[in-house]
Amino acid sequence: MERSGMNQRRLRKLTSIRAKTLAMVMALVVILGVLALGIARVTFYDRFVHHEREMMREKAHELVSLLNQTLDRLGAVAGDWGPWDDTYRFMEGRNPDYIESNLAAATIQNLGADFMLFLDRGGHLVHAVGIDRETLEAVPVPEPLSDHPKLQEWARTVPAELVLLKGFIRLPDGLVLIAAAPILTSKSEGPVLGALVVARRLDRELLTDWEAVLSGQIQSLPGPVARARGPAGSVSGKAGAVSYTASIRSLDDQRIAAWIELDDLTGTPATVFRLDADRELYREARGTMRLFAFTVGFAALVIGACFLLVLDRQVLSRLHRLTASVTDIARGRSFKKRLPVGKPDELGQLAAAGNDLLNALEQTTRDLVARERELHTILENNPAAIVLVDTERRTVTWANGNALSLIGAGADGIFGRLCHRFICPADDGQCPVLDLGQAADASERTLLRADGSRLPIFKRTVRISYRGRPHLLEAFFDVSRQKELERDLRRAQSMDLLGVLAGGVAHDLNNALMALVGYPDLMLAQLDAAHPFRKPLEAMRTSSQRAAELVEDLLTLARRNVARNEPLGLNEVIEEYRNSPQLKWLQGEHPEVSFSWDVDAVPLWVKGSRAHLIKVLMNLLHNAAEAIAGPGRVEVSTRAVDLASARPGLEQVPAGRYALVQVADTGCGVAEQDLAHIFEPFFTRKVLQRSGTGLGMTVVWNCVKDMAGFIDVTSQVGSGTCFRIYLPLLDGAPDSDAAGPAGAIRRGQGERVLVVEDQPEQRQVFERILRDLGYQTAAASSLDDALKVFSDWAPEVCIIDMLLGGGPDGLEVFKALKQLQPAQKAIIASGFAATERVEEALRLGAGGYLKKPFTPEQLAVLLERVLHPSAGPVA
């Protein structure tokens, strides 16, 4: 016990104000010493270092100047020898006397060069001389120098005036200094016969000369290697015609180095010069700085000791007594006791202020209790779900009523439980705030409810302190409805994007199918039944018609076809499909599948496209049959439904009156995770596909949406799938058109038909079919051509393609023709056109729309209706 008391007394002494003040004074001495060291560094040390770096920059500049002087000397040689009559005559006649008398090794050495190259006007090497400067022996000119693209290009493009090319070229064995001049007469007249190149290696001899001038060591390094080794900071400069980038870095206490980076003739880093120098100035500055710092630190120590002695007598003793009084009040937890005021100085004022503080503590405590109750009320009634989580234990310590409601449990089932049991259950160990170091978080997460269901939430998390412990305040909202809307938006955007692509492809395919669909019928009409080519042509016609149906699917996918919505009898369309060849073919492909029909006895009228509605039935029944392996059943039914409220499902069906088309099968079913994707283009789970394009369900979706309808689907793996199509129901049967029968198809009687089509092969198909049908034809490829033919020929009807290359489209052509002949009859044709443009042409008086590809019979019927309107409406 006695030893324990001694330890406690020692601890109190070490933690007393006196000990802390002493430590503070000592720290102040250290700080002043460091500050003095910093001041010394700022006042003169950094200046010395800056001066040292400036000296190195000057040396770097001087080094580049020496390099530029060498280039100038080489340039002077090139400038003297290039515009010289002897050189000019040598390039004209390749005189060997010129080489013997002027290109001796000693001459090259005296000129300060290692190589001289003569390039003709095409950049080809005519003659080259290379020497070894020590032995004066001839050496070959390096091939990268003689074939350098920059020199060849300069020789081809240099003008007939005295201009010089100076710079560097990096060869595999080192740097070469280059100067080149055009080869002209002594009067600097042309034509230019090529270029004279004077070159010198950057050898040790040249570097030694420069080292003597700069009083330092110089190394030449390859550009990429030097950039990897050199410092990041740099300054740019220019000496003469040479630009450079210099970087300075201290290597150690003894040496400092400068890296000077230079680019070659092509702008590619060619070399970096490293210039090393002694750091004598730096060592002198460092010694002076240390002496100054020691002097200031010693003076601060003496002053601090005197200050501590006065402080202890005048302040610390009284503070000790005041501390004892405060400790006594704290132990008693009573605000009735007061501190001794003593002298009316600052310490006395402090004691009086402490007494005022004690007077206010009781009132403050009462206010805090009231505010805590108010805050609890605000949090409990907040529309957001709020949870407090202990950051150390990661347990829930409090939750408001909305949080308990969303989780679906009471306070006893949540408080004290791990937060990851409910919030972000899949992210255990990846909490953005606690595990990933974020100060706050705002992100989408998952809430695991007490019943096991999952709910998407948007959560905001911040750090707070609650009851003296670090906590996370997590506020979150249910965003399940928002997620559904976002999913619908993404699906619509992806459909629109794919539709744009599909529309363009469909247009090109329709044009390409024109000949394949049109010519077989013409040829079959001229062949008897026993002709050997008849079956191949029939097969070609069948295949081209199937390809045309695929293009129709693409146009439906793109929502770019021109089918117009009109009142339809739903039961009649279904009956039409029941008797169609497509259904018979499907029944033949799946003989074990039975098809049953339960059509409402009451007529159901909807607004839409007959072709689209048949495509919906065809694709749904085709998928249903393919989902059945072996015997099975496909049931199709219709009925009227009246939804009093919105019906949830794959997509929400608003309240209203609908005609319901239901297609159910007993096939393999669709997995739950795949139901949301079955209408996406090319999505499938089929392993082997004998037919189909992967667009069937996407076509169904687009067709239903074009008719303002809705789709719902339910499925159970192993039991089957049921599709429900909701189409807005019209009130009563619409008035039927008073059109009579279409009448028999007849051939033309020599009527004149003008075909406006920009593609030659398309025009040929049109003209061939029209001639075989008994019409006279003329063709035009543009608006100007059409106006000329129209004025000279006066056609009775015009067939105009909607898309005419880059010029005016079919609508513009039709408008121009109507200005010449207001009663002009016309047919608009295209493989793809914007609905608005086609509809406008029809409103302006076009007699019909001809969709590519088409058969001769279709063209004949449309021409008969346009030329003879009394026969009935245009099909």
Secondary structure, DSSP 8 states (H G I E B T S, - for coil): -HHHHHHHHHHHHHTSHHHHHHHHHHHHHHHHHHHHHHHHIIIIIHHHHHHHHHHHHHHHHHHHHHHHHHHHHHHHHHHHHSB-HHHHHHHHH--HHHHHHH--HHHHHHTT-SEEEEEETTS-EEEEEEB-TTT--B----HHHHT-HHHHHHHHH--SS---EEEEEEETTEEEEEEEEE-B-TTS-S---EEEEEEEE--HHHHHHHHHHHTSEEEEEEHHHHHHHS-S--EEEEETTEEEEEEEEE-SSSEEEEEEEEE-TTSSEEEEEEEEEE-HHHHHHHHHHHHHHHHHHHHHHHHHHHHHHHHIIIIIHHHHHHHHHHHHHHHHT-SS------SSSHHHHHHHHHHHHHHHHHHHHHHHHHHHHHHHHHHHT-SSEEEEEETTTTEEEEE-HHHHHHHT--GGGTTTSBGGGTBSGGGTT--TTTTS--SEEEEEEEEE-TTS-EEEEEEEEEEEEETTEEEEEEEEEE-HHHHHHHHHHHHHHHHHHHHHHHHHHHHHHHHHHHHHHHHHHHHHHTS-TT-TTHHHHHHHHHHHHHHHHHHHHHHHHHT-S----EEEEHHHHHHHHHTSHHHHHHHHH-TTEEEEEE--SS--EEEE-HHHHHHHHHHHHHHHHHT--SSEEEEEEEEEEEESS-B-SSS-B-SEEEEEEEEEE-SS---GGGGGGTTSTT----SS-SS--S-HHHHHHHHHHHTT-EEEEEEETTTEEEEEEEEEB-SS-----------------S-EEEEE-SSHHHHHHHHHHHHHTT-EEEEESSHHHHHHHHHHH--SEEEEES--TTS--HHHHHHHHHHH-TT-EEEEEESS--HHHHHHHHHTT--EEEESS--HHHHHHHHHHHH-GGG----
